[in-house]
Amino acid sequence: MIKYYKRTIRDKKIKEISEMEVGSWINVVNPTDEEIDFLVKEFDLDRRNLESGLDQNEIPRLDFVDSDVYFFSKTAPEQRKNRIETYLVVINKNFILTLSKTEPYFLEKIFKGKTKFVTTQKLKCVIKLFSLLNDSFEKLTINVVKRVQAERKTTSDLQEKELNNLLEQEDILNTLVSSYYYMNLLYDKASRKVKFFDQDKEILEDLITEATQGLDLCRSSLKTISNIRNYYVIFLSNKLNKIITILTVYTIIISIPAAISGIYGMNVLLPFADNPNIFSYLVLIIVFIWAGFIFYLKKKKII
């Protein structure tokens, strides 16, 4: 899907137009092969970069083809069930173009006029998109960190569902760490290679600082998850050892009377077999053996 938007300094809000005009914004979402062909032929864009913009595994980077500048970044989902997607921003001498597999939710702020987005100021539009991307990553990071901290409080009572959720958060955090790292490299290279205004460069520096803070927060949460996992492994190991110890003790206790009764249940001559009180003697012997065995286990702190 290809849509065209335009807003000048005099306009109060952005408006959709029927075709591309100089100073417009081309928003491309999940394009077909025919639409890719149209963009390449009509606007002389690089096909390989356009196709890379739809690749989820593409890393944030900066590329130059002729006079066009291609910014490959990442966009964070609003809901955790959605995956982090690649977001391509292209600066052409006549327009700015954005391309993604799914439309980022933060674009709604631009369409509703909550964010000033003057399409004729292409470099400022790029800075604004970067700021919105950073905000979306910050929101996702905070939500993930909150869920990790919530699981941390119930470490000893973790069920399979909570463990699966924790592993899911770990996967998201690992993706965020990679995205933050490469986004920082992108911001740094963009500030050096692209002729932004001094004010815009200051905003880029702020974005680098925010991304660094998000990166540190993600790494801290990953360490927390690692600690939770290690604690839970130790907790389960100790619990399993206790269960095995109890079962072993129970087995030994049961086997003592079973062995004695088995011996006296055989059809052979045995000592005191004719004694009418032999059953009581055997019970006392078993009790004494039990008491001695339990005393030994207590002394060795096995139970």
C-alpha positions as CSV (number, residue, x, y, z in Angstrom):
1,M,0.0,0.0,0.0
2,I,1.4,3.4,-1.1
3,K,0.0,6.6,0.3
4,Y,1.1,10.2,-0.2
5,Y,1.0,13.0,2.4
6,K,2.0,16.6,2.5
7,R,2.2,19.4,4.9
8,T,3.9,22.8,4.5
9,I,4.8,25.3,7.1
10,R,1.6,27.2,6.4
11,D,-0.6,24.1,6.8
12,K,-2.2,23.4,10.2
13,K,-2.3,19.6,9.7
14,I,-1.0,16.9,7.4
15,K,-3.2,15.9,4.5
16,E,-3.4,12.9,2.1
17,I,-2.8,13.7,-1.6
18,S,-3.5,11.6,-4.7
19,E,0.0,11.5,-6.1
20,M,3.5,12.5,-5.3
21,E,4.4,16.1,-5.2
22,V,7.7,17.8,-4.4
23,G,8.1,18.0,-0.6
24,S,5.7,15.2,0.1
25,W,5.9,12.1,2.3
26,I,5.4,8.6,0.7
27,N,4.3,6.1,3.3
28,V,4.7,2.5,2.1
29,V,3.3,-0.4,4.1
30,N,3.7,-4.1,3.1
31,P,4.1,-3.4,-0.6
32,T,3.5,-5.9,-3.3
33,D,6.2,-6.8,-5.9
34,E,4.3,-4.6,-8.3
35,E,4.5,-1.7,-5.9
36,I,8.2,-2.2,-5.4
37,D,8.6,-2.2,-9.2
38,F,6.7,1.0,-9.3
39,L,8.8,2.7,-6.7
40,V,12.0,1.6,-8.4
41,K,10.9,2.7,-11.8
42,E,9.0,5.9,-10.9
43,F,11.4,7.4,-8.3
44,D,14.6,5.6,-9.3
45,L,15.1,4.0,-5.9
46,D,17.4,1.1,-5.1
47,R,15.5,-2.2,-5.2
48,R,17.9,-4.1,-2.9
49,N,17.5,-1.5,-0.2
50,L,13.7,-1.4,-0.5
51,E,13.6,-5.2,-0.2
52,S,15.9,-5.0,2.8
53,G,13.5,-2.6,4.4
54,L,11.0,-5.5,4.6
55,D,13.5,-7.9,6.1
56,Q,12.9,-8.3,9.8
57,N,16.5,-9.4,10.4
58,E,18.0,-6.3,8.8
59,I,20.1,-4.4,11.3
60,P,19.9,-0.6,11.7
61,R,22.4,1.1,9.4
62,L,22.9,4.0,7.0
63,D,23.4,3.6,3.2
64,F,24.0,6.1,0.4
65,V,22.9,5.4,-3.2
66,D,23.6,8.3,-5.6
67,S,22.0,11.3,-3.8
68,D,19.5,9.3,-1.8
69,V,20.1,8.4,1.9
70,Y,18.6,5.2,3.3
71,F,18.1,5.0,7.1
72,F,17.5,1.4,8.2
73,S,16.1,1.4,11.8
74,K,13.8,-0.7,14.0
75,T,10.3,-0.1,15.2
76,A,9.0,-1.4,18.4
77,P,5.5,-2.9,18.6
78,E,2.7,-1.6,20.8
79,Q,1.8,-5.1,22.0
80,R,4.4,-7.7,23.0
81,K,2.8,-10.3,20.7
82,N,4.0,-8.3,17.7
83,R,7.6,-8.6,16.6
84,I,10.1,-5.8,16.2
85,E,10.2,-4.8,12.6
86,T,12.6,-3.1,10.3
87,Y,11.7,0.5,9.4
88,L,13.2,2.2,6.4
89,V,13.4,6.0,5.9
90,V,14.6,7.4,2.6
91,I,15.6,11.0,1.9
92,N,15.3,12.0,-1.7
93,K,15.8,15.5,-3.1
94,N,12.1,15.7,-3.8
95,F,10.4,13.7,-1.0
96,I,10.8,11.6,2.1
97,L,9.8,7.9,2.0
98,T,9.1,5.4,4.8
99,L,8.7,1.7,4.2
100,S,7.8,-1.1,6.6
101,K,6.1,-4.5,6.8
102,T,3.4,-3.2,9.2
103,E,2.5,0.4,9.9
104,P,4.0,1.6,13.2
105,Y,1.4,2.6,15.7
106,F,3.2,5.9,16.5
107,L,2.4,7.3,13.1
108,E,-1.1,7.8,14.4
109,K,0.3,10.8,16.3
110,I,1.3,12.3,13.0
111,F,-2.0,11.6,11.2
112,K,-4.0,13.1,14.1
113,G,-1.8,16.2,14.2
114,K,-0.5,15.5,17.7
115,T,3.1,15.7,16.4
116,K,4.3,18.5,14.1
117,F,5.4,16.8,10.9
118,V,6.2,19.2,8.1
119,T,7.0,17.1,5.0
120,T,8.8,19.9,3.2
121,Q,11.5,19.8,5.9
122,K,12.9,16.4,5.2
123,L,15.8,16.3,7.7
124,K,13.5,17.5,10.5
125,C,11.0,14.8,9.6
126,V,13.8,12.2,9.9
127,I,14.7,13.6,13.3
128,K,11.0,13.5,14.3
129,L,10.7,9.8,13.2
130,F,13.8,8.9,15.1
131,S,12.3,10.5,18.2
132,L,9.0,8.6,17.8
133,L,11.0,5.4,17.3
134,N,13.0,6.0,20.5
135,D,9.8,6.7,22.4
136,S,8.2,3.5,21.2
137,F,11.4,1.5,22.2
138,E,11.3,3.2,25.6
139,K,7.7,2.3,26.2
140,L,8.3,-1.3,25.2
141,T,11.4,-1.5,27.4
142,I,9.6,-0.2,30.4
143,N,6.7,-2.6,30.0
144,V,9.1,-5.6,29.7
145,V,11.1,-4.5,32.7
146,K,8.0,-4.2,34.8
147,R,6.9,-7.7,33.9
148,V,10.4,-9.0,34.7
149,Q,10.3,-7.3,38.1
150,A,6.8,-8.7,38.8
151,E,8.1,-12.3,38.1
152,R,11.1,-11.6,40.3
153,K,8.8,-11.2,43.4
154,T,7.3,-14.7,42.9
155,T,10.5,-16.6,42.1
156,S,9.9,-19.6,44.4
157,D,6.3,-19.9,43.1
158,L,7.0,-19.8,39.4
159,Q,4.8,-22.1,37.3
160,E,5.3,-23.2,33.8
161,K,3.3,-20.3,32.4
162,E,5.4,-17.8,34.3
163,L,8.6,-19.4,33.2
164,N,7.5,-19.3,29.5
165,N,6.6,-15.6,30.0
166,L,10.0,-15.0,31.5
167,L,11.7,-16.7,28.5
168,E,9.6,-14.6,26.2
169,Q,10.7,-11.4,27.9
170,E,14.3,-12.5,27.7
171,D,14.0,-13.0,24.0
172,I,12.5,-9.5,23.6
173,L,15.2,-8.0,25.7
174,N,17.9,-9.6,23.7
175,T,16.3,-8.2,20.5
176,L,16.1,-4.8,22.2
177,V,19.7,-4.9,23.2
178,S,20.8,-5.5,19.6
179,S,18.4,-2.8,18.3
180,Y,19.6,-0.2,20.8
181,Y,23.2,-1.0,20.0
182,Y,22.8,-0.6,16.2
183,M,20.5,2.3,16.5
184,N,23.2,4.2,18.5
185,L,25.6,3.4,15.7
186,L,23.0,4.7,13.2
187,Y,22.5,8.0,15.1
188,D,26.2,8.5,15.5
189,K,26.9,7.9,11.8
190,A,24.0,10.0,10.7
191,S,25.1,13.0,12.7
192,R,28.6,12.7,11.0
193,K,27.6,11.8,7.5
194,V,24.4,13.7,6.9
195,K,24.3,17.5,6.9
196,F,21.8,18.0,9.7
197,F,21.4,21.5,11.3
198,D,23.2,22.1,14.6
199,Q,19.9,22.0,16.5
200,D,19.0,18.6,14.9
201,K,22.4,17.2,15.8
202,E,21.8,18.1,19.4
203,I,18.5,16.2,19.2
204,L,20.5,13.2,17.8
205,E,22.9,13.4,20.7
206,D,19.9,13.3,23.1
207,L,18.6,10.3,21.2
208,I,21.9,8.5,21.6
209,T,21.8,9.2,25.3
210,E,18.3,7.9,25.6
211,A,19.2,4.8,23.6
212,T,22.2,4.2,25.8
213,Q,20.1,4.4,28.9
214,G,17.6,1.9,27.3
215,L,20.4,-0.4,26.5
216,D,21.7,-0.3,30.1
217,L,18.2,-1.0,31.4
218,C,17.7,-4.0,29.1
219,R,21.1,-5.4,30.1
220,S,20.2,-5.0,33.8
221,S,16.9,-6.8,33.2
222,L,18.7,-9.6,31.4
223,K,20.9,-10.0,34.4
224,T,17.9,-10.1,36.6
225,I,16.3,-12.9,34.5
226,S,19.6,-14.8,34.6
227,N,19.6,-14.5,38.4
228,I,16.0,-15.6,38.6
229,R,16.8,-18.6,36.4
230,N,19.9,-19.6,38.5
231,Y,17.9,-19.2,41.7
232,Y,15.0,-21.3,40.4
233,V,17.4,-24.1,39.2
234,I,19.0,-24.2,42.7
235,F,15.6,-24.1,44.3
236,L,14.3,-27.0,42.2
237,S,17.6,-28.9,42.8
238,N,17.3,-28.6,46.6
239,K,13.6,-29.5,46.4
240,L,14.4,-32.6,44.3
241,N,17.2,-33.6,46.7
242,K,14.8,-33.4,49.7
243,I,12.2,-35.5,47.9
244,I,14.8,-38.1,47.0
245,T,16.1,-38.1,50.6
246,I,12.6,-38.6,52.0
247,L,11.8,-41.4,49.6
248,T,15.1,-43.1,50.4
249,V,14.5,-42.9,54.1
250,Y,10.9,-44.2,53.7
251,T,12.1,-47.1,51.5
252,I,14.7,-48.1,54.1
253,I,12.2,-47.9,57.0
254,I,9.7,-50.0,55.1
255,S,12.3,-52.6,54.0
256,I,13.4,-53.4,57.6
257,P,10.1,-54.9,58.8
258,A,9.5,-56.4,55.3
259,A,12.9,-58.2,55.5
260,I,12.3,-59.5,59.1
261,S,8.7,-60.6,58.4
262,G,9.8,-62.2,55.2
263,I,12.4,-64.3,57.0
264,Y,9.9,-65.5,59.6
265,G,7.3,-66.1,56.9
266,M,9.4,-68.9,55.4
267,N,8.5,-72.5,56.1
268,V,11.8,-73.4,57.9
269,L,12.9,-73.8,61.4
270,L,13.9,-70.4,63.0
271,P,15.0,-69.3,66.5
272,F,12.2,-68.7,68.9
273,A,9.7,-69.7,66.2
274,D,7.7,-71.6,68.8
275,N,7.7,-68.8,71.4
276,P,4.2,-67.3,71.7
277,N,5.7,-63.8,72.3
278,I,7.9,-63.8,69.2
279,F,5.7,-61.3,67.4
280,S,6.0,-58.7,70.2
281,Y,9.8,-59.3,70.3
282,L,10.1,-58.7,66.5
283,V,8.0,-55.5,66.8
284,L,10.3,-54.2,69.5
285,I,13.4,-55.1,67.5
286,I,12.0,-53.3,64.5
287,V,11.2,-50.2,66.6
288,F,14.7,-50.1,68.1
289,I,16.2,-50.4,64.6
290,W,14.0,-47.6,63.4
291,A,14.9,-45.4,66.4
292,G,18.6,-46.0,65.9
293,F,18.4,-45.3,62.2
294,I,16.4,-42.0,62.7
295,F,18.8,-41.0,65.4
296,Y,21.7,-41.5,63.0
297,L,20.0,-39.5,60.3
298,K,19.3,-36.7,62.7
299,K,22.9,-36.6,63.9
300,K,24.2,-36.5,60.4
301,K,21.6,-33.7,59.6
302,I,20.3,-35.8,56.7
303,I,16.7,-35.2,57.9
